[in-house]
Amino acid sequence: MATAATATPEYPARLTIEPHYEGRNRLTTFFRIILAIPHLILVGGGPIAFGAGGGSFTWGDNSWGFEFGSNAGLIGLVAIVCAIISWFAILFTRNHPRGLWDLGRFYLRWRARAVAYTALLRDNYPPFGDTDYPVDFEIDGPPGDRDRLSVGLRIIFAIPHLIVLAVLSLAWVIVTVIAWFAILFTGNYPRGLYDFSVGVFRWDMRVWAYMLLLRDEYPPFSFD
């Protein structure tokens, strides 16, 4: 039996996926985007739908900028608004309102399952909400005494990750398209491509947790 693949244990936001390499469902794979539409609307999805990462890099007209949350879904947009409110709360009180923190955690756990399904990492249809599924995203917290400097400059600190994830997102899209054809013809997701996709996914989710202010620790530049 395949063992679960987990993110680096030292970071307090961990993605866990039960690997699903072989014996894949060709029918649901073929119609995956259509089947995933309800989740895409609510919490966003994987690389085939809107791009893998939450951040993107743009350059033009002698200016540059970063965009975060373009594939967040309706609930994700609410979570981003809550993060903005929390940003002010933390700067003034050093505390993250617990209800807003819980909403961010709820959103990321749901998003992790929806992305895994859309990106072909699992065939099981994800639940609507936070219930049992062979994909899990757990976050330690909420933190106690918050780091005002880290929170205040969060967007600036995250820029290196957003640049790298913009590149990795493109690679993940290509890998997922290749895997789609592989599953349709062989019924299997090539192990090397699968592990790469999970690695990018872990990185992406850690940055989401950091950007939504759920943790202050700087995310590692790592697939593990």
C-alpha positions as CSV (number, residue, x, y, z in Angstrom):
1,M,0.0,0.0,0.0
2,A,1.3,3.5,-0.9
3,T,2.2,5.6,2.1
4,A,1.0,9.2,2.5
5,A,3.2,11.9,1.2
6,T,3.6,14.8,3.7
7,A,5.1,18.3,3.6
8,T,8.2,19.3,5.5
9,P,7.2,18.6,9.2
10,E,9.1,21.6,10.5
11,Y,6.8,24.1,8.8
12,P,3.5,24.6,10.7
13,A,1.3,24.1,7.5
14,R,1.3,20.6,6.1
15,L,-0.3,19.1,3.1
16,T,-0.9,15.4,3.2
17,I,-2.0,13.3,0.1
18,E,-2.6,9.6,-0.2
19,P,-0.8,8.9,-3.5
20,H,-3.0,7.7,-6.4
21,Y,-0.7,6.6,-9.2
22,E,-2.4,3.5,-10.7
23,G,-5.8,2.3,-11.5
24,R,-7.2,5.7,-12.3
25,N,-10.7,6.4,-13.5
26,R,-10.5,7.3,-17.2
27,L,-14.1,8.6,-17.4
28,T,-13.9,11.1,-14.6
29,T,-10.4,12.1,-15.7
30,F,-11.8,13.0,-19.2
31,F,-14.6,15.1,-17.8
32,R,-12.6,16.4,-14.8
33,I,-12.9,20.2,-15.5
34,I,-16.7,19.9,-16.0
35,L,-17.1,17.8,-12.8
36,A,-15.0,20.3,-10.8
37,I,-16.9,23.4,-11.9
38,P,-18.9,23.8,-8.6
39,H,-15.6,23.7,-6.6
40,L,-13.9,26.0,-9.0
41,I,-16.6,28.6,-8.5
42,L,-16.5,28.3,-4.7
43,V,-12.8,27.8,-3.8
44,G,-10.8,27.8,-7.1
45,G,-9.0,24.8,-8.5
46,G,-5.8,23.4,-10.0
47,P,-3.6,24.2,-12.9
48,I,-5.8,23.2,-15.8
49,A,-8.5,25.6,-14.6
50,F,-6.8,28.9,-13.7
51,G,-3.1,28.3,-13.0
52,A,-1.6,26.4,-10.2
53,G,-0.3,29.2,-7.9
54,G,-2.1,31.9,-6.1
55,G,0.5,34.4,-7.2
56,S,1.4,35.7,-10.7
57,F,4.0,38.0,-12.0
58,T,3.4,40.7,-14.7
59,W,5.7,43.0,-16.5
60,G,4.8,45.8,-18.9
61,D,4.7,49.6,-19.5
62,N,7.9,50.0,-17.5
63,S,6.1,48.8,-14.4
64,W,5.8,45.5,-12.5
65,G,3.4,44.1,-10.0
66,F,2.1,41.0,-8.4
67,E,-1.4,39.5,-8.2
68,F,-2.6,37.2,-5.5
69,G,-5.9,35.3,-5.3
70,S,-6.9,35.4,-9.0
71,N,-8.0,31.8,-8.7
72,A,-9.4,31.9,-5.2
73,G,-13.1,31.3,-5.9
74,L,-15.9,33.1,-4.1
75,I,-15.1,31.8,-0.6
76,G,-11.4,32.5,-1.3
77,L,-12.3,36.2,-2.0
78,V,-14.0,36.3,1.4
79,A,-10.9,34.8,3.0
80,I,-8.8,37.4,1.3
81,V,-11.0,40.2,2.6
82,C,-10.8,38.7,6.1
83,A,-7.0,38.6,5.8
84,I,-7.0,42.3,5.0
85,I,-9.2,43.0,8.1
86,S,-6.9,40.8,10.1
87,W,-3.8,42.7,8.8
88,F,-5.1,45.9,10.5
89,A,-6.1,44.0,13.6
90,I,-2.7,42.4,14.0
91,L,-0.9,45.7,13.4
92,F,-2.9,47.4,16.1
93,T,-3.4,44.6,18.6
94,R,-0.9,41.9,17.7
95,N,-3.7,39.4,17.7
96,H,-5.5,37.7,14.8
97,P,-9.3,37.5,15.4
98,R,-10.0,33.8,16.0
99,G,-13.1,33.7,13.8
100,L,-11.2,35.2,10.8
101,W,-8.3,32.8,11.3
102,D,-10.7,29.9,11.4
103,L,-12.3,31.0,8.2
104,G,-9.0,31.2,6.4
105,R,-8.1,27.7,7.7
106,F,-11.5,26.3,6.5
107,Y,-11.0,27.8,3.1
108,L,-7.5,26.4,2.6
109,R,-8.6,22.9,3.7
110,W,-11.4,22.9,1.2
111,R,-9.2,24.4,-1.5
112,A,-6.6,21.7,-1.0
113,R,-9.1,19.0,-1.7
114,A,-10.6,20.8,-4.7
115,V,-7.2,21.5,-6.2
116,A,-6.1,17.9,-5.7
117,Y,-9.2,16.7,-7.6
118,T,-9.0,19.3,-10.4
119,A,-5.2,18.6,-10.9
120,L,-5.9,14.8,-11.2
121,L,-4.1,13.9,-8.0
122,R,-7.2,12.1,-6.7
123,D,-10.2,10.6,-8.4
124,N,-12.5,10.8,-5.3
125,Y,-15.0,13.6,-5.7
126,P,-14.1,16.2,-3.0
127,P,-16.7,17.1,-0.3
128,F,-18.3,20.5,-0.1
129,G,-16.7,21.7,3.1
130,D,-14.3,20.3,5.7
131,T,-14.9,16.6,6.0
132,D,-12.9,13.4,5.5
133,Y,-11.0,13.1,2.2
134,P,-7.6,11.5,1.3
135,V,-6.1,15.0,1.0
136,D,-5.6,17.1,4.1
137,F,-4.1,20.5,4.9
138,E,-3.4,21.2,8.5
139,I,-2.2,24.4,10.0
140,D,-0.8,24.9,13.5
141,G,-2.2,27.8,15.4
142,P,-3.4,30.4,15.6
143,P,-0.1,32.0,16.6
144,G,-0.1,34.0,19.8
145,D,2.0,37.2,19.9
146,R,2.2,38.1,16.2
147,D,5.2,39.6,14.4
148,R,4.0,43.0,13.3
149,L,7.0,43.6,11.0
150,S,6.4,40.4,9.1
151,V,2.7,41.0,8.8
152,G,3.1,44.6,7.8
153,L,5.5,43.8,5.0
154,R,3.9,40.4,4.1
155,I,3.4,41.2,0.4
156,I,7.0,42.4,0.0
157,F,8.4,39.4,1.8
158,A,6.3,37.0,-0.4
159,I,7.5,38.4,-3.7
160,P,10.3,35.8,-4.2
161,H,7.8,33.0,-3.7
162,L,5.3,34.6,-6.1
163,I,7.9,34.8,-8.8
164,V,9.0,31.2,-8.4
165,L,5.4,29.9,-8.2
166,A,4.5,31.8,-11.4
167,V,7.1,29.7,-13.2
168,L,6.3,26.5,-11.4
169,S,2.6,27.0,-12.2
170,L,3.3,26.9,-15.9
171,A,5.3,23.7,-15.4
172,W,2.5,22.2,-13.4
173,V,0.0,23.0,-16.1
174,I,2.2,21.2,-18.7
175,V,2.7,18.2,-16.4
176,T,-1.0,18.0,-15.7
177,V,-1.9,18.0,-19.4
178,I,0.7,15.2,-20.0
179,A,-0.8,13.3,-17.1
180,W,-4.3,13.7,-18.4
181,F,-3.3,12.0,-21.7
182,A,-1.3,9.3,-19.8
183,I,-4.3,8.4,-17.6
184,L,-6.6,8.2,-20.6
185,F,-4.3,5.9,-22.5
186,T,-2.7,3.8,-19.6
187,G,-4.9,4.3,-16.6
188,N,-1.9,5.5,-14.6
189,Y,-0.4,8.8,-13.5
190,P,3.4,8.6,-14.1
191,R,5.0,8.6,-10.7
192,G,7.7,11.2,-11.4
193,L,5.1,13.7,-12.8
194,Y,2.8,13.0,-9.9
195,D,5.5,13.6,-7.3
196,F,6.4,16.9,-9.0
197,S,2.8,18.0,-9.0
198,V,2.4,17.3,-5.3
199,G,5.7,19.2,-4.6
200,V,4.4,22.3,-6.3
201,F,1.1,21.9,-4.6
202,R,2.7,21.8,-1.2
203,W,4.7,24.9,-1.9
204,D,1.7,26.7,-3.2
205,M,-0.4,25.9,-0.1
206,R,2.3,27.0,2.3
207,V,2.5,30.4,0.5
208,W,-1.3,30.7,0.7
209,A,-1.2,30.1,4.4
210,Y,1.6,32.7,4.7
211,M,-0.3,35.3,2.5
212,L,-3.6,34.8,4.4
213,L,-1.6,35.6,7.6
214,L,-2.4,32.2,9.2
215,R,1.3,31.8,10.0
216,D,4.3,34.2,10.4
217,E,7.1,31.7,9.7
218,Y,8.6,32.3,6.3
219,P,7.8,29.4,4.0
220,P,10.7,27.2,2.7
221,F,11.7,27.2,-0.9
222,S,11.0,23.5,-1.1
223,F,8.9,20.8,-2.8
224,D,9.0,18.7,0.5
